[in-house]
Each structure stands twice: as C-alpha cells, then as structure tokens.
C-alpha cells in the first residue's frame, strides 16, 4: 500500500513538473533562430493582401515593403531571400499565431503599442514605417478636413487600433458618427466601395494602397489629417533576445546602408571601401555579424539581395510604385524625416 501511494505521489510530482516545464517552454522559448536554421526558412506572418506592403500575384509570388523585410531577414541568415515563407494572417489572429509559433515574425503593418507588448508578451524591435490614421471619402462629398466628418457613416476594421482611435477622435471633437465594422479588411473595403458607408478609416498607407483597388479610384480623396501615431513595426515573441536582435539589426542595417549611400547596385564597391563606418557595415571590420550568430557579411547579404531602406521603400510604395506615397516622416533624419538607426560600431 505504501509502495502504491509512494508511486502515485511520484507520478503526480512528475506530472506537475512536466506541466511546469511546458508552461516555462511556452513563456521562455529562446530557440527561434535554432529552429529557423534547422527548418531552413523563415516563417513570416503578413497581411493577406495589401498592395505595396504584402500581396501575392496569381502565381503565389509575394511582393511588398513588409515582404521585402522578411526577405532581408532570410538573406541575413541564409544568404538567400527565397528562404522566407509567407503566411497570410488576419488582424484578429496575427498575435495568437505568433504566440503559438506558427510564424517566427510578424511583418504585417502592425502598430507598436504598450498594451500589445504587455498583454501578448510580444516585442516590437524597431519602427519600420511611421504612419498615422486618416480618412478616405468620396470626392463628391467635397470635404476638406476630418473635422467636416460629423454625422458620417464610417467603415473600420474590428480588432485594430483604428477602431479605438476613431472613437477617441469623434469623442474629443464632440462629433457624432455611425460605426460600421467588419473583422476582415476585404469586407470593410467592399462595404465602402458599395456605398454602405461614406467614410473609410485606416492607416494612411493602407488608404493609399486600398484606393487602387476601388471600382473608381479617382473618385476618392484621402483627407490631409492624421489623427494618431501609428509606428508600424515587425513583431517577435518576448524572451527570445537572440532572435529579437537579428530582426532589429536587419532593419537598422538597411537604414544605415541608405545613410551611407550603400545600395544593391554598389555593394561590391562598398566591400572595397576603407571608410570605417562602411567597413563595419559590410563586415570587413569588427565581429558584429558573429556576435549576432550570423556570418560577418550579414548586412552585405541583405543589401545585395534586397537593398537598403530607401530602395525597398521607393520600389514598393514610393516614387517607383503605383502608390507613390511621399517619404514624409520616413525620410532619413538628415533629410527632414525621423527615420534613424543606431550606428554599427
């Protein structure tokens, strides 16, 4: 009898220990880089279809600003941007899928906020795109500012900061509105395009992108107002510092490369440079890549395969794209914007 009870107690103790270890693994898993290398690809959660940022063609080939950032991470690790695999995620499932390790990183027009870091145990390594929430309206309404929107029917995506900012803005300005919200962005867009609402609110970058797919794009205006701060950033799980550092410094390498004038076209010349800051960037001085767990030429790989920050911006959403979104705040700090990367040194 004592032997039975002793065995039962030992069994219970083992079960409790296993459960505790499972919880610890769930909260403190620090092996994303090892799993990624073993798997041979980076799993990247992206928007299911946002022109300029992440969108597949009819053959399943993805393009966009957010897509290129994932390719940059893959280039840094594998020297091959094709090692990025894209997983389309809706706004209401993105954080859950990252937590459950369905993806290694979110690069999906996601706003960095305090609550999201705290409530979801996530980390936003650095701001990839400074944005703000705005409004799109039919040109026939002849509105000039967001303060003219009193009494509007506003379409907005649920489970986003846009819905919260919308309520704050109208309340702060003592205006009335009717909120029409849907869980999926496609449904929000269809409702606006069909006339179920007379105003569409989202991040300004989204509005530029989505206007392209309306039935009559030229019949709609994007108002000049920005009613919020929307720092859009890649997202990773907390307590995985090695992986967070790689994601963070991938972006910073791209920004620093633009500042130093290093591009995908002149990267081979940059490898011969004797300028100290360029030598550190391309891996000819210091052990910065090795300290990240990568090759010494990790940043040169990014620039060769994907380009610097400015190249990625212009071809996807800037002057070389259909969106033609002005750089604005996303200009480098020395060109009138606020994009700024810590030095590699």
N, C-alpha and C positions, 0 to 999 in steps of 0.2 A: 504493500500500500504506500509506504513512504517512498519507495523507488518510483512508483507511478506518479505520486504528487511531485517528486523532485523533477521527473522528466517533463511533467506538464508545465511546471514553473520555468524550466529551462527553455521549453518550446515557446512559451509566452514571451520570455525575455528576448529570444531570437527574433520573434515576430515583431516585437516593438522596435528592436534595433534595426531590422530591415526597413520598417516603415520610416523610422527616423532618418536612415541613410537615403531613402528615396526622396524624402522632403528636402534634405540637405542638397542632394543632387539637383533637384528641381530649382532650388533657390541659388545654389552656388556653383553651378556647372561652369567650368572655366576652360572648356575644351573645344570651343568653336573652331579655332584655327586648325587644331589637330584633326577634327572631323572633316573640315573642309578639304584639307590636303589629302586625307585618306580617300575621301569621296571623289576628288579630282575636279570639283566645280563649286562655285559659289551660288547658293540658292538665294535669290533676290526677290523680295516682295515688291510688286509695282502696281500702279493704277491699271485697271483693266483696259483702259483706252482713253488717254488724254493727249490729243495732238500736241506735239512739241516736247512733251515730257516722257510719256511712255505709251506706245501704241504699236500693235502688230499689223503687218500687212496681210494680204490674203494667203501668203505662204508661211505665216507664223514668224516672220523676221521682225524683231523688235527694234524700234528707234526712239530716240528722245533724250532729253537732258538727264533725267533720272536713270535711264537705261545706260547711258554712257558712264555715269558714275559707277554703276555696278561693274561695268566692263573694266573701268580703271582699277578697281579692287582686284579683279581677276588677273589683270595684267601685272599688278604689283606682286601677286603671289605666284602665279603660274607662267608669267611672261606670255600670256595668251588670253586676249579679251574674250575669245569664244568660250572660255571656261565659265562664263556667267550664264546661269539658267534662270529664266524669269517666271515667276509665279504670280498671276494676276489676283489681286485681293480687293474686296470691297472695303469701304471705310469702316464698317461696323465689325469686320472680322480681322483687320490687319494686326492689331495688338495681340489678340488671342493667338493668332497663328505664329507670330514671332515668339511669344512666350512658350508655346508648345514645340518650338524648334522645327516647325515646318519650313521656315526660312531662316537664313543666317543674318539677314539685314533687311530693313525696310528702306527703299529709296522711292518714296511714294508721296510726294507733295504733302508732307505731314508737318503740322505746326508744333514747334517746341513750346511746351508749357510746363509749369511747375507741377500741376496736378497729374499730368501724364507720367512724368518721371516718378512721382511718389506712388500713385495708385497702381501703376502697372509694372513697377520695378524695371523701368527702361532707362536708357541713357541716349541723349542726343549729342553726339560727339562734336559737331560744328555746324554752323549755318551754311547751307549750300546756296540758298536763294532767299533774299529778303523780299517779302511780299506784303500785301495788305488786302483786306477785304473791300470789295467795291460792288457796284451795281450796274447791270445791263438793262436797258429799257428799249422799247420800240421807238424809233426815231420820230414816229408820228405823235408821240406824247409831248415832244418839244420841251423836255426838261433840261435844266442846266446844272443843277446840283442835287445831291442826295437830300437836301432839306426841302425839296419840292415833292418828296415821295409820300406825303401824308395821305392816308386812305388807300394806299396801294395793296394789291394782292401780290405777295412775294413768295416765289418758289425758292426753296432752300433744301439742301441735303441734310437729313437727320444724322445724329451721332457725329457731328462735326463742330468745330469751334465757330463755324459760320452761323449756325443757328443761335448760339449763345450771344455772339456779337450783334446779331440782328436785333434781338430782344433788348440788349443794352442800349443800342443806338436810338431806337424809336422811343424807349422809355426816357432816356436822357434828354431828348428833344421834344418831349410831350406830343408825339405824333402817334397816330393810330395806323394799324396795318392788319391785314389778314395773312396769317402764315399758312402756306401750303407746302408740306414737306413730304419727302419720299426717302426710303432707305438707300436707293441706288441713284447714282448721278445720272444715268441714262434716262430714268423716269422723270427726274427733275427737268432735264433738258427737253424731253418730249412735251411735258406739261407747259413749259414756257413757249415752245415753238408752236404749240397748238392753240395758244391764247387762253389757257386755263388760269394763268396769272399774267400780270402786266409788268412784273419786275423779276429779275433773276439776280440773286446774290451769291457770290463765291469769291475766292481769292482772285485778284485782278488777272494774274497769269492764267488762271482757269478760264476766265471770261474771254480773254483773247483767243484761247485755244478753242473753246466751245462755240464761239461765234462763227468759226469757219465751217461748222457742220450744220448750222441752221439752214432752213429752207431758203431764206433770203438774207444772207449775212449782211449785206449793205444796208438793210433796213433797220439796223440796231446800233445803238450808241452805248459806249461804256462811259459812265459819268466820271468826272475827274477826281472825285472824292475817294480817299482811303479812310475807312472808319476803324481800322485796327492795325496792330502789328502782327504779322504772320511770318515769323522766322521759320522757313521750311528747312528741315534737316534730315539726314539719314538717321535711322534708329537701330540700336542694338540692345541686347539684354544687359542689365546691370551685373556687376561682379564677374566680369569677364574682361579684365583690363587689357590683356594682350590683343584681343580682337578689337576692342574699342580703339586702341592706339593705332592699329593698322587702318581702320576706317577713317579716323580723324586725320591722320597724316597723309592719307591718299588725297583727300580734299585739299589740305594745306600745301602739298607738293604741287598740285595743279595751279593753285593761286600764286604761289611763289614763282612758278615757272613763267606765268604770264608777266609778273612784275619784272622778272629778269630778262624777258624777251626770248625765252627758250620755247620753241614750238616743235610740232611734229615734223616740220619741214627742215629745221636747222639743228635737230638734236645731235646729229653726227658731228657737226662743227662744235656744238656745245661740249661734247665729250673731250675735245682737244683744248678747251678753254683753260687759261691759267688764272682766271678770276676766282678768288677764294669762295665766294658765295655760290657761283655756278659749279665749282668743283665739288662742293659739299652736296649740292642738289643732285648731280648726276652720279655720285658715288665714288669720285676719284680722291676724296679726302674724308677722313673720319670713318666711323663704323656705324653710321646711323641706320643703314638697312639691316645690318646684322643684329643691332640692338632691338629691332622690331621683330626679329625672327625671319627676316627676308634676305634676299641677295643684296649685295652692295649697290647694284644698279636698279633697285626697285623703282625709284622715281623716273629714271630714264626709260624704263619699260612702259610706265604709264604714259609719258609724253609721246613716245614713239608710236604706241598703238592707239591711243585715244586723243591725245592733245592736251594743251593747257586749258585753264578755266575759260579764258576768252574764246578759244577755238570751239570748245563744247557749247558755250552759250550762243555764239553767233550762228553756228550751223543748225542748231535745233530750234531756238526761239528768238534769235536776234535778227540782224540785218540780212543774213543769208537764208532765212526761213520764211515761210508764209505768214508766220505770226508777226514778225518784225516788232517785238517788244523792245522798247528802248532799254538800255542798260540801267539807267537811273541809279538807284541806290546800289545796284550790283556792279557798278564801276569799281575799279580798284581805288583804294584810299588816296592814292596820289593822282587820281584822275577825277576827283569830285564825288566818288562814291564812298561806301563804307565797308566794302569787301577788304579783308585784312587777314593775313596769315602770320602766325609767329614764325620767326626765322628758323631755318635748319642750321643749327650750329651747336 
